[in-house]
Amino acid sequence: MSQLEANVVCDSTGRPEGGWEGESLGSERMLATADAEARARAREEHLRAVVETTPECVKLVACDGTLLQMNPAGLSMVGASRAEDVVGRNIYDLLIAPEHRDVYRAFNERVCGGTKETLEFDMIGLSGERRHMETHAAPLRTPDGTTAQLALTRDVTERRKAEQALRESDRRKDEFIAMLAHELRNPLAPLRSALSLLGVKARDDDTTANEREVMERQVNHLVRLVDDLLEVSRIDRGMLELRRERIELGSVVHNAMETSIPLIREAGHRLEVELPQQPLWLHGDPVRLAQIFSNLLNNAARFTERGGRITLVAKEHEGAAWVSVRDTGVGFAQEFASRLFEMFSKSERSSGLGIGLALSRRLAEMHGGTIEGRSEGEGRGAEFIVRLPLAAPETAAAAPASRAPEGQAPIRCRVLIADDNRDSADMLGELLRALGGDVALAYDGAEAVEVARAFHPDVAILDIGMPKLDGYQAARCIRSESGTRRPKLVALTGWGQQEDRRRAREAGFDEHLVKPPDLDALRALLVPATPSDEVVESSEPTP
């Protein structure tokens, strides 16, 4: 017996203890293979269960459009009672809406080429029902070595309807706001003209100055409310443009104070203002920036009990312009803080429309800034902080020079006013006559054209929504018949959207004013209007 044989110890059956080495290795391999196959079957069963029970459509589509597999949810979506109704058939002709077939075919070819993609398309089920679908697809290698599209598809018809309903709601909201603004501006126009006329007539008799100032403040407040409504709508639709220039923060704050001080004084508040000694330059729209701060000052004045204190502090902080408006008013609860800047959002103690803070935030963001509100609770006042980026350094000589106020030169021109709102036309006409103008009136578009032929106006101020001929038609007629005289055409209307301004330009209008017109804006248009020689001669009194 050899040394190897002597070392083999056998059991009672004659087999080596622990078995033959070759047999042991083979058994281990067989057990490992069986275990791997079991795990693979378990994973396959798990995956099949997921696919079979998912509420989304899972499908496999060949490169030529043949539907290879579809889960029960998918069969239900397409209206098939069994897989044989759709599997093996071409999905392009069977289920895809005709107008989307080319798009889906190109999509399928790209996915089978190796890309992951998403697509929305319309599907027409076996019953003829059209549904809007969203599919997410990836390439998958099949057992025969080809590549197919593996897709998860969901029915988003209801979501799409909801989105369309929201868009339609937004459109109707914008139309309603525009119509509301138009209807409010029409009665405001004669009111503002009448108040301006009272101011002109009362220069030597100022006994009603206080009452007139109250009415002017309230009319101006109504005008600002209407403007705020429209501006928030324009911002939401991305249609508000900023007219940026280099502007000093202090002058912006002063302009805001001019707007808000009448309301602050009326409420008996004390306003404290602290401005930086060194100028802080911004690159922004002066009007919109002043609007941010005037809204905050007005908000503080309204929500502070009579005799309160309002503090405005402006300074440079962490490389930005920092403006705080703090009051001793009603404050707000912490749970309301997250809704402060939402459109039409108001606390229980609020009044007004709830748009001022929303508008201020949008305007600040358009300038690359932020705005936040703070309060220690109800009855403990509030603070609003605006942060705006500073403009790049520049020499003082590059800053725009301030303009001296324009003189109150009389109006020396012929003015045609046409408006089917007689109060509006009459009041504006009387105001312009008091300021030195030679005025003729018309109360519809056709009459405006007739009056223009005989009157030869230097300026024609036309309402848009007039009977017989609207303002656009009247403007075209007046322009075509004016020859070389070419009067200045001014649209004066309650419609103030960008589309309205565009239509006015296309109709031949030189200017577009929104009702109620500001007296200074009217002066700016009418004072420079130099009459022609013919008009001067015809308007001179007979000796």
Secondary structure, 3 states (H helix, E strand, C coil): CCHHHHCCCECCCCCECCCCHHHHHHHHHHHHHHHHHHHHHHHHHHHHHHHHHCCCEEEEECCCCEEEEECHHHHHHHCCCCHHHCCCCEHHHHHECHHHHHHHHHHHHHHHCCCCEEEEEEEECCCCCEEEEEEEEEEEECCCCCEEEEEEEEECHHHHHHHHHHHHHHHHHHHHHHHHHHHHHHHHHHHHHHHHHHHHHCCCCCCCHHHHHHHHHHHHHHHHHHHHHHHHHHHHCCCCCCCCEEEEHHHHHHHHHHHHHHHHHHCCCEEEEECCCCCCEEEECHHHHHHHHHHHHHHHHHCCCCCCEEEEEEEEECCEEEEEEEECCCCCCHHHHCCCCCCCCCCCCCCCCCCHHHHHHHHHHHCCCEEEEECCCCCCCEEEEEEEECCCCCCHHHCCCCCCCCCCCCCCCEEEEECCCHHHHHHHHHHHHHCCCEEEEECCHHHHHHHHHHHCCCEEEECCCCCCCCHHHHHHHHHHHCCCCCCEEEEEECCCCHHHHHHHHHCCCCEEEECCCCHHHHHHHHCCCCCCHHHHHHHCCCC
